[in-house]
Structures are given as C-alpha cells and as structure tokens.
Amino acid sequence: MLGGMQQHHRKALQRLRVSLASEMIIEELLDHLVSSEILTNNMHSNIMAYRSDYAQNVALLNLLPKRGPRAFSAFCNALHSTNQEHLAQQVEKEALLQEEFITSKVHHGSFPLPVQESTLSRPGRQICREYREESIDDGDGPVTVQLCSVNFYITHCQQAYKMHSCPRGRALLISNVKFETPDLDYRCGGEVDLASLEKLFSSLGYQVDVRCNLNAQSMMSQLGAFSALPVHSALDSCVVAILSHGLDGAVYGTDGKLVQLQEVFTALDNAHCPQLQNKPKMFFIQACRGEETDRGVDQRDGREQSGSPGCEQSDAGREDIKVRLPTQSDMICAYACLKGTVSLRNTKRGSWFVQDLVSVFSQHSKDTHVADMLVKVNALIKEREGHAPGTEFHRCKEMSEYCSTLCRDLYLFPGSPSNGLPK
C-alpha cells in the first residue's frame, strides 16, 4: 500500500472521478476542508483560481490523495455537510467495495512488505518487515565517530564555519512512533533511528534533547522553546531531526494533524532565532514526502556521467549601515526521500536514510564537510533496493536529497580543537 491516503480510498476517488468532477459544488466544500486542516488557504486560492467548476473539481481531486490519511473521511464529511449526500454515499460505498477487493488480495499473498513512513492500518494487515538489508553495525548502534586530526583542523578551520564550542550546539530530536489516530501505524523501527541519532550527535559533541510522541501543537511548542534557548548565543551550531509519518511539505503529530516544515525552518531563522544568526543550522527529516513508490528504471549501458554547472558570484556594494541578513540563511536540510515519494524503514534496523546517515557521519565527519557527506548518503541510498517478490515493493527504490543555504564549508571537527590550537 502506498503512503498518504489509503489505497481503497484512492481507488474509490479514481473510479468516481468523472461523476465527482461533473457534479460537485466546490466552494463551500473547500471551506470545510480548510477548517479541518486538510487544505491550506493557499491551496484553496489555487483551486479557485481555475475558471470553470469542472477544472476546480479536477484540481481538488488531484490534490486530495496527497493530503494524508484523514483527507478521505474529511472529504466525505464535507460532502454530507454541504448537502451533497448522494455523492458522499457513492464515494463511501465504492470505498467499501475497493477495501473488500484489496483485502481479499492481501489474504492470498504471503510476502512480507517493506514499511513506509506513511503506512496505514487496514484489515488483515501483516506485521511488515523487509528482506535483504544488512545492518551496517549488526544492530549494536552506530560505529564510533572517528576524530578529526590536529593538522586537518588547523588547515581547514579558517575557511569553515566556526566549530569549537563545547558543546558544539544543541540538538533537538523529535520522534513520533505511536499515533493516536488509527489511520497512522506504529512506526516499528523508529526507536532504532532515534537511538542511533542520539548516539551519533552526542559523539559529535552536541547536547541532545529528545522528545517523543508529540502532537502537532506540542511539536511546535518544543521547537519554539528550543529556538528561544539563550545558550544558543554561546554555541556554534544546532541540529533538529524530525522522525515521523509525513507527506509533501509536512510531518504528522501523534494526533494526526500536520506540522508544516516551513514553520519548522521559520522557528530557527534569522528573525526568530537571532542567537543563531550566521551559525549553521542542520535539519534532518525522516518522513515520507508523498505517496508514490519509486519503482526505479533500468540503467542504460555505458559509463555514468555527471557534471556540475559553474556559478558566478558578484559582490554588492557595501553601505556604512548595519549589515542586513536574509530571513533564512546558513541552513542545510536533508530529506530521506524525494518530493512526492515514500521513504522506507526496516522494522529491525531502522530507516534506510538514518542507517546511511549515521554510517557516513561516523566515518567521514573527521575530514569531510556536511554537504559532501550528504552526497555520500545519497550515493548509498541510490544503491539500496527493496526485496519483496510478488508485491509492488519488489525492487522499489528510494533517493534522498538535501537543500542548502550554507555560506561556508560546514565541518563538524569531532574531537577538535584541543587546548592550544587556534580557534
């Protein structure tokens, strides 16, 4: 089953797409979906920007499957509330038929499935696990972080972000594994990810704060409190890692409500967290960003080719006034998967992304800056492949990515500087 909306709900909307697009009365319907936090105000505006009723309805039907497990029930409730009961009844009936059909297919299969970061409950669901993955460290936690040499620190510290405070900074890890809504499964293996990241960032010199199983409001409250910590002024960086179910641009709280990732970044930007201005801020997001399973493609024969476009820089004239900063800068965010796709998690060893992140950072932080380490993570994720013959997950792929507004090299310099070294 794909992430986001449950499969039988998506199938029902697909089967009834023509009649819904032709008959729905949309304007009041959208208001209900915004009030139930399925759609944002911006999505409401984008849909209403289409000129015809039919085009507006099609835009809504295209968007609904991407809005998480609550979207279907909220859509049906909105139909009932806007005197479109005949459509609501058709959709609910079709969903039941699709559920019976899908469940009957599941009962005739015996292959274990890989777990996705937005896997949902369904009748007859098997406990899921994934084949053919080898633990990097035999399940005993991340390998020991290799320390930076004195010579490397001396030759690289000048062109990099300052990184010698003790601790290096504060790290906030938010892990949601147990959800209050039945639509969102228990995230088996999530505890492994949390333990691995806690050990990794502690070994890298961070003071780690762990928060588990928070609803959406509590997640934002914890981020606000983290942003307001006075100690950031004396430290050189910070880390925020969020592990949960998710969809494009948002992650779930345990109450099934969404936290927009832009709000997470805003909490630590230059305007809202001035103590961290000009200091690097790292974000790691282990969650789905959509509902599509990456099926992968066959590689053409021949050597791999890669190229990096050059970029030009220009200096703006300085004014003799107070220096201004962009609202968001000095940030780097790593995502477990690409926009629109699901991420995969092993119930015993944790997610593919966290496994490879911990392995790379443990081995290479001593002499590689963060952006280059994330390239190494990408390369490892690229080589992974699901193994579940006879299911849609067989030979499925995942691809991590990162985005950055860093302005200097970001070395973590584990173990350095020692006394007497330049700072």
C-alpha positions in Angstrom: 0.0 0.0 0.0 1.2 3.4 -0.9 1.7 6.2 1.6 -0.7 9.1 2.3 -4.4 8.3 1.6 -5.3 4.6 2.0 -5.3 2.6 -1.2 -9.0 1.7 -1.2 -9.9 5.4 -0.7 -7.7 6.5 -3.6 -9.2 3.8 -5.8 -12.7 5.0 -4.9 -11.9 8.5 -5.9 -10.4 7.3 -9.1 -13.3 5.2 -10.0 -15.8 8.0 -9.4 -13.6 10.8 -10.7 -15.8 11.7 -13.7 -19.0 11.9 -11.8 -17.4 13.8 -8.9 -15.7 16.3 -11.3 -19.0 16.9 -13.1 -21.4 17.2 -10.1 -19.5 18.6 -7.0 -20.4 22.0 -5.8 -17.0 23.0 -4.6 -16.7 26.5 -2.9 -18.3 25.6 0.4 -16.7 22.2 0.2 -13.3 23.8 0.2 -14.1 25.9 3.2 -14.9 22.7 5.2 -11.6 21.1 4.1 -9.6 24.1 5.1 -11.3 24.2 8.5 -10.5 20.5 9.1 -6.8 21.3 8.1 -6.8 19.1 5.1 -6.2 22.0 2.7 -4.3 25.2 3.4 -5.6 28.7 2.5 -3.1 28.8 -0.3 -4.4 25.6 -1.8 -8.0 26.9 -1.5 -6.9 30.0 -3.5 -5.0 28.0 -6.1 -8.1 25.7 -6.8 -10.5 28.7 -7.0 -8.2 30.4 -9.5 -9.3 27.9 -12.2 -12.1 29.5 -14.2 -14.5 26.6 -14.7 -16.3 24.5 -12.0 -15.1 21.3 -13.7 -11.4 22.4 -13.6 -11.7 23.4 -10.0 -13.2 20.0 -9.1 -10.4 18.2 -11.0 -7.8 20.2 -9.2 -9.3 19.2 -5.8 -9.5 15.5 -6.9 -5.8 15.7 -7.9 -4.8 17.1 -4.6 -6.8 15.1 -2.1 -4.8 11.8 -2.4 -1.7 13.7 -1.3 -3.2 15.2 1.8 -2.8 12.3 4.1 -4.9 9.6 5.7 -7.6 11.9 7.1 -8.3 13.5 3.8 -10.9 10.9 2.6 -13.1 10.9 5.7 -12.9 14.7 5.9 -13.9 14.9 2.2 -16.9 12.6 2.8 -17.9 14.7 5.9 -17.7 17.9 3.8 -20.0 16.4 1.2 -22.5 15.5 3.8 -22.3 18.9 5.4 -22.8 20.7 2.1 -26.0 18.8 1.1 -24.2 16.6 -1.3 -25.2 13.3 0.4 -25.7 11.4 -2.8 -22.1 11.9 -3.7 -20.9 11.1 -0.2 -22.9 7.8 -0.3 -21.5 6.9 -3.7 -17.9 7.5 -2.5 -18.3 5.6 0.8 -19.9 2.7 -0.9 -17.2 2.5 -3.6 -14.5 2.7 -0.9 -16.1 -0.3 0.9 -16.1 -2.3 -2.3 -12.5 -1.4 -3.0 -11.4 -2.3 0.6 -13.0 -5.8 0.3 -11.3 -6.4 -3.1 -7.9 -5.3 -1.8 -8.2 -7.2 1.5 -9.1 -10.4 -0.4 -5.9 -10.0 -2.5 -3.8 -9.5 0.7 -5.1 -12.7 2.2 -4.0 -14.7 -0.8 -0.4 -13.4 -0.5 2.4 -14.3 1.9 5.2 -11.9 1.1 6.4 -9.6 3.9 6.3 -5.9 2.8 8.7 -3.1 3.5 7.4 -0.5 5.9 6.8 3.0 4.6 6.8 6.2 6.6 3.1 6.8 5.9 1.9 3.1 6.1 -1.6 3.0 7.3 -3.8 0.4 9.1 -6.0 -1.9 7.2 -7.9 -5.2 7.9 -5.8 -8.3 7.7 -2.5 -6.3 7.6 0.5 -8.4 8.2 3.3 -7.2 10.5 5.8 -5.9 8.0 9.5 -6.3 7.6 11.9 -6.1 4.8 14.3 -8.6 3.3 17.9 -8.3 2.1 19.1 -5.5 4.1 22.3 -5.8 6.0 22.8 -3.9 9.2 25.9 -1.6 9.0 26.8 -2.5 12.6 25.0 -5.7 13.3 22.3 -3.8 15.2 24.6 -2.7 18.0 24.2 1.0 17.3 26.3 3.4 15.2 30.0 2.9 14.7 32.4 5.0 16.7 32.8 8.5 15.4 36.3 9.0 14.0 38.1 12.1 15.4 39.5 15.0 13.4 43.2 15.3 13.3 45.0 18.3 14.7 46.5 19.0 11.2 43.2 18.8 9.4 41.6 21.3 11.9 44.5 23.8 11.6 44.4 23.7 7.7 40.6 23.9 7.3 39.2 25.9 10.3 39.7 29.3 8.7 37.5 28.8 5.6 34.8 26.9 7.5 32.1 27.9 10.0 33.5 28.3 13.5 33.0 25.0 15.2 34.9 24.7 18.6 32.3 25.5 21.3 31.7 22.8 23.9 29.2 21.5 23.3 29.1 22.2 19.6 25.5 23.1 19.9 22.1 21.8 21.0 20.4 19.0 19.1 16.6 18.5 19.2 15.4 15.1 18.2 11.6 14.7 17.8 10.5 11.1 17.2 6.8 10.1 16.8 6.3 6.3 16.7 2.9 5.9 18.4 -0.1 7.8 17.0 -3.5 8.5 18.5 -5.3 8.1 15.2 -5.8 4.5 13.8 -5.0 5.8 10.3 -1.3 6.1 11.2 0.6 2.9 12.0 3.0 2.4 14.8 6.4 3.2 13.3 8.3 -0.1 14.0 12.0 0.6 13.8 11.6 4.2 14.7 13.1 3.7 18.1 16.2 2.3 16.4 16.6 5.5 14.4 16.2 7.7 17.5 18.8 5.7 19.5 21.2 5.8 16.5 20.9 9.6 16.0 21.1 10.3 19.7 24.3 8.4 20.0 25.7 10.0 16.8 25.1 13.6 17.7 26.3 13.0 21.3 29.5 11.6 19.9 29.9 14.6 17.6 29.8 16.9 20.6 26.2 18.0 20.8 24.0 18.2 23.8 21.0 16.2 22.7 17.4 16.8 23.7 14.9 14.0 22.9 11.2 14.5 22.6 8.9 11.5 21.8 5.3 11.1 20.6 4.2 14.8 20.4 1.0 16.1 18.9 1.3 18.8 16.3 0.8 21.7 18.8 3.4 20.2 21.2 5.9 19.8 18.3 5.7 23.5 17.6 5.8 24.4 21.3 9.0 22.4 21.6 10.5 24.0 18.5 9.6 27.4 19.9 11.2 26.6 23.2 14.3 25.3 21.5 14.6 28.4 19.4 14.4 30.6 22.4 17.2 28.9 24.4 19.6 31.7 25.5 22.5 29.2 25.4 22.5 29.3 21.6 24.4 32.6 21.8 27.4 30.8 23.3 27.3 27.8 20.9 28.4 27.4 17.3 25.5 25.5 15.7 22.3 23.5 16.2 20.6 20.3 14.9 16.9 19.5 14.5 15.9 16.0 13.5 12.2 15.0 13.0 11.2 11.4 12.6 7.5 10.8 11.8 4.9 9.9 9.2 4.6 12.7 6.7 3.7 14.0 3.2 5.0 16.7 0.9 6.0 19.7 3.0 4.7 18.5 6.3 5.0 15.9 9.1 2.4 14.4 11.3 2.0 14.9 15.0 0.6 12.0 17.0 -2.9 13.5 16.8 -2.9 13.1 13.0 -2.5 16.9 12.5 0.2 18.3 10.3 3.2 20.5 11.1 4.4 22.4 8.0 8.1 22.1 7.6 8.3 25.7 6.6 7.1 26.6 10.1 10.0 24.4 11.5 12.5 26.3 9.5 11.0 29.7 10.4 11.3 28.9 14.1 15.1 28.9 13.7 15.6 31.6 11.0 17.5 34.8 11.5 14.4 36.7 12.5 13.0 34.2 15.1 16.3 32.9 16.5 18.8 35.8 16.4 21.1 33.9 18.7 21.9 31.6 15.8 22.5 34.2 13.2 25.4 33.4 10.9 25.7 30.0 12.5 24.9 26.7 10.8 21.6 25.1 11.4 21.2 21.4 10.3 17.8 19.7 9.8 17.2 16.0 9.1 13.7 14.9 8.1 12.9 11.2 8.2 9.4 11.1 6.8 7.5 10.4 3.5 7.1 13.4 1.2 4.2 11.9 -0.9 2.5 8.7 -1.8 4.4 7.3 -4.8 6.7 4.3 -4.5 9.8 4.8 -6.6 9.8 1.9 -9.0 13.2 2.8 -10.4 14.4 2.4 -14.0 16.9 0.2 -15.8 20.2 1.9 -16.3 21.4 2.3 -19.9 24.6 0.6 -20.8 27.6 2.9 -20.6 29.5 4.9 -18.0 27.8 7.1 -15.6 28.1 10.8 -16.5 27.9 13.7 -14.1 28.5 17.4 -14.4 28.4 20.3 -12.1 27.4 23.7 -13.6 29.6 26.6 -12.6 28.1 29.5 -10.8 29.1 33.2 -10.8 29.3 35.4 -7.8 29.0 39.2 -7.7 29.7 41.5 -4.8 27.1 44.1 -3.9 28.4 47.5 -2.8 28.6 47.8 1.0 26.9 50.6 2.8 28.0 52.1 6.1 24.9 50.9 7.9 24.0 47.9 9.9 24.5 44.7 8.0 21.2 43.0 7.0 20.7 39.3 6.6 18.2 37.3 4.5 15.5 35.9 6.7 16.7 32.4 6.2 20.3 31.5 5.7 23.1 29.2 7.0 20.7 26.2 6.9 21.0 22.8 5.4 18.2 20.3 5.4 18.5 16.6 4.4 15.4 14.6 3.4 15.0 10.9 3.4 13.3 10.9 0.0 12.4 13.0 -2.9 9.3 15.2 -3.2 6.2 13.1 -3.9 7.7 9.7 -2.8 7.7 7.5 0.2 10.7 6.6 2.4 11.4 3.1 3.5 12.1 1.8 7.0 13.3 -1.6 8.3 11.5 -2.6 11.4 14.6 -4.1 12.9 17.4 -1.8 11.7 15.6 1.4 11.2 15.1 3.6 8.1 17.4 3.3 5.1 18.2 7.0 5.4 19.2 7.1 9.1 21.3 3.9 8.7 23.3 5.5 5.9 23.4 8.9 7.5 24.8 7.5 10.8 27.4 5.4 8.9 28.7 8.3 6.7 28.8 10.9 9.5 30.5 8.4 11.9 33.2 7.6 9.3 33.7 10.9 7.5 33.0 13.8 9.8 36.7 13.8 10.7 37.6 15.3 7.3 34.5 15.9 5.1 32.1 18.8 5.3 28.4 18.2 5.8 27.2 18.9 2.2 29.7 16.4 0.8 28.7 13.8 3.5 25.1 14.1 2.4 26.3 13.4 -1.2 27.8 10.2 0.1 24.5 9.4 1.8 22.7 9.9 -1.5 25.1 7.5 -3.2 24.4 4.8 -0.6 20.7 5.3 -0.7 20.8 5.1 -4.5 22.2 1.6 -4.3 19.6 0.2 -2.0 16.7 -1.9 -3.3 13.7 -3.4 -1.7 13.1 -7.2 -1.9 9.5 -8.4 -1.7 8.8 -10.7 -4.7 5.3 -10.7 -6.0 4.4 -7.3 -4.5 4.5 -3.7 -5.6 7.5 -3.1 -3.4 9.8 -5.6 -5.1 12.9 -3.8 -6.4 11.5 -0.5 -5.1 14.0 2.4 -4.7 14.5 5.5 -2.6 16.5 8.6 -3.2 17.5 11.1 -0.5 18.3 14.7 -1.2 19.3 17.9 0.6 18.9 21.6 0.1 21.3 24.2 1.5 21.7 27.9 2.2 25.1 27.4 3.8 27.6 30.1 3.1 30.8 28.4 4.1 32.1 24.8 4.5 30.5 23.1 7.5 33.0 20.8 9.1 32.0 19.2 12.4 35.6 18.7 13.5 34.8 15.9 16.0 37.3 15.9 18.9 39.0 19.3 17.9 40.2 21.8 18.8 42.4 20.7 21.6 44.0 23.1 24.1 46.4 25.4 22.4 45.0 25.1 18.9 43.8 28.2 17.1 40.1 28.9 17.4 
